[in-house]
């Protein structure tokens, strides 16, 4: 920015003519001159600023499209995040169900182990019963052989006695 042309002598004369004493008029003109010296923009300064603003606007225009695309991406991400949250909740439910299934399987496994132990005990009992049956069958077989032998001896004795009685009768 450049300084404006300012006729200080003319300004002092105007102020003295308006009733200021000369020292006060010079002080006022000096203060106004200092205020105007670096803080006033010229037409050239404003034209430069206008060109800078136009350049900034040109730079901002593509960013508007980028911003719109980013907003769409953010909305898409929000939807994806919501879907992921639903998936996580579903997985939590599935995990809880799987934990219940695992606990059920643990209980079933424990019940199977008890059942297997009972079956082993029953098998041992059946083995003992089978051995007892074999002993009983051997005893029955021996008793049957004795009975058959005694019956055979009795039949032979009866037959011999009958034959002897018939012979005596016939003779």
C-alpha positions as CSV (number, residue, x, y, z in Angstrom):
1,X,0.0,0.0,0.0
2,X,1.2,3.4,-0.8
3,X,0.6,6.7,1.0
4,X,-2.0,9.2,-0.3
5,X,-1.0,12.7,-1.4
6,X,-2.0,14.9,1.5
7,X,-1.4,18.7,1.7
8,X,-0.7,19.2,5.3
9,X,-0.1,23.0,5.0
10,X,-3.6,23.4,3.5
11,X,-5.1,21.3,6.2
12,X,-3.4,23.3,9.0
13,X,-4.7,26.6,7.4
14,X,-8.2,25.2,7.3
15,X,-8.2,24.2,10.9
16,X,-6.7,27.6,12.0
17,X,-9.4,29.2,10.0
18,X,-12.0,27.1,11.8
19,X,-10.8,28.4,15.2
20,X,-8.0,26.0,16.2
21,X,-4.8,27.6,17.4
22,X,-1.8,26.7,15.2
23,X,-0.2,24.2,17.6
24,X,-3.4,22.2,17.9
25,X,-4.0,22.3,14.2
26,X,-0.5,21.0,13.4
27,X,-1.0,18.2,16.0
28,X,-4.3,17.1,14.4
29,X,-2.9,17.2,10.9
30,X,0.2,15.2,12.0
31,X,-2.1,12.6,13.7
32,X,-4.4,12.3,10.7
33,X,-1.3,12.1,8.4
34,X,0.2,9.2,10.4
35,X,-3.2,7.3,10.4
36,X,-3.4,7.7,6.6
37,X,0.1,6.7,5.9
38,X,0.1,2.9,6.0
39,X,-3.5,2.0,6.5
40,X,-5.1,3.3,3.3
41,X,-5.5,1.0,0.3
42,X,-5.1,2.4,-3.2
43,X,-7.1,1.3,-6.2
44,X,-4.1,-0.7,-7.3
45,X,-4.0,-2.4,-3.9
46,X,-7.8,-3.2,-4.1
47,X,-7.3,-4.5,-7.7
48,X,-4.5,-6.8,-6.5
49,X,-6.8,-8.1,-3.7
50,X,-9.6,-8.7,-6.2
51,X,-7.3,-10.7,-8.3
52,X,-6.2,-12.7,-5.3
53,X,-9.8,-13.3,-4.2
54,X,-10.6,-14.5,-7.8
55,X,-7.6,-16.9,-7.7
56,X,-8.8,-18.2,-4.4
57,X,-12.3,-18.7,-5.7
58,X,-10.9,-20.6,-8.7
59,X,-8.9,-22.8,-6.2
60,X,-12.0,-23.3,-4.0
61,X,-14.3,-24.3,-6.9
62,X,-12.7,-27.8,-7.4
63,X,-12.7,-28.2,-3.7
64,X,-16.5,-27.9,-3.6
65,X,-16.8,-30.9,-5.8
66,X,-14.2,-32.7,-3.7
67,X,-16.2,-31.7,-0.6
68,X,-19.4,-33.1,-2.1
69,X,-17.6,-36.3,-3.0
70,X,-16.2,-36.5,0.5
71,X,-19.7,-36.0,2.0
72,X,-21.0,-38.9,-0.1
73,X,-18.1,-41.0,1.0
74,X,-18.8,-40.1,4.7
75,X,-22.5,-41.0,4.2
76,X,-21.5,-44.3,2.6
77,X,-19.1,-44.9,5.5
78,X,-21.9,-44.2,7.9
79,X,-24.0,-46.8,6.2
80,X,-21.2,-49.3,6.1
81,X,-20.5,-48.6,9.8
82,X,-24.1,-49.2,10.7
83,X,-24.1,-52.4,8.7
84,X,-20.9,-53.5,10.4
85,X,-22.5,-52.8,13.8
86,X,-25.5,-54.9,12.9
87,X,-23.1,-57.7,11.8
88,X,-21.1,-57.4,15.0
89,X,-24.4,-57.7,17.0
90,X,-25.4,-60.7,15.0
91,X,-22.0,-62.3,15.6
92,X,-22.4,-61.6,19.3
93,X,-25.7,-63.5,19.2
94,X,-24.1,-66.3,17.2
95,X,-21.2,-66.5,19.6
96,X,-23.6,-66.7,22.6
97,X,-25.6,-69.5,20.9
98,X,-22.3,-71.4,20.1
99,X,-21.3,-71.0,23.8
100,X,-24.6,-72.5,24.8
101,X,-24.2,-75.3,22.3
102,X,-20.7,-76.0,23.7
103,X,-22.0,-76.1,27.2
104,X,-24.8,-78.5,26.1
105,X,-22.2,-80.7,24.3
106,X,-20.1,-80.7,27.5
107,X,-23.2,-81.9,29.4
108,X,-24.0,-84.5,26.8
109,X,-20.4,-85.7,26.8
110,X,-20.5,-86.1,30.6
111,X,-23.7,-88.0,30.3
112,X,-22.2,-90.3,27.6
113,X,-19.2,-90.9,29.9
114,X,-21.5,-91.9,32.7
115,X,-23.5,-94.1,30.2
116,X,-20.3,-95.7,29.0
117,X,-19.2,-96.5,32.6
118,X,-22.6,-98.0,33.3
119,X,-22.3,-100.1,30.1
120,X,-18.9,-101.4,31.1
121,X,-20.3,-102.3,34.5
122,X,-23.2,-104.1,32.8
123,X,-20.8,-105.9,30.5
124,X,-18.8,-107.1,33.5
125,X,-22.0,-108.3,35.2
126,X,-23.0,-110.1,32.0
127,X,-19.5,-111.7,31.8
128,X,-20.0,-112.9,35.4
129,X,-23.6,-114.1,34.5
130,X,-22.2,-115.8,31.4
131,X,-19.6,-117.6,33.5
132,X,-22.3,-118.6,36.0
133,X,-24.5,-119.9,33.1
134,X,-21.6,-122.0,31.8
135,X,-21.1,-123.6,35.2
136,X,-24.9,-124.1,35.5
137,X,-25.1,-125.6,32.0
138,X,-22.2,-128.0,32.9
139,X,-24.0,-129.0,36.1
140,X,-27.2,-129.6,34.1
141,X,-25.4,-131.6,31.5
142,X,-23.8,-133.7,34.2
143,X,-27.2,-134.2,35.8
144,X,-28.8,-135.1,32.5
145,X,-26.1,-137.7,31.8
146,X,-26.7,-139.2,35.2
147,X,-30.4,-139.2,34.6
148,X,-30.0,-140.8,31.2
149,X,-27.6,-143.4,32.7
150,X,-29.9,-144.1,35.6
151,X,-32.9,-144.3,33.2
152,X,-31.1,-146.6,30.9
153,X,-30.0,-148.9,33.7
154,X,-33.6,-148.8,35.0
155,X,-35.0,-149.6,31.6
156,X,-32.5,-152.4,31.0
157,X,-33.2,-153.8,34.5
158,X,-37.0,-153.5,33.8
159,X,-36.6,-155.2,30.4
160,X,-34.5,-158.0,31.9
161,X,-37.0,-158.4,34.7
162,X,-39.9,-158.5,32.3
163,X,-38.1,-160.9,30.0
164,X,-37.3,-163.2,32.9
165,X,-41.0,-163.0,34.1
166,X,-42.2,-163.7,30.6
167,X,-39.8,-166.6,30.2
168,X,-41.1,-168.0,33.5
169,X,-44.6,-167.7,32.4
170,X,-44.0,-169.3,29.2
171,X,-42.1,-172.2,30.6
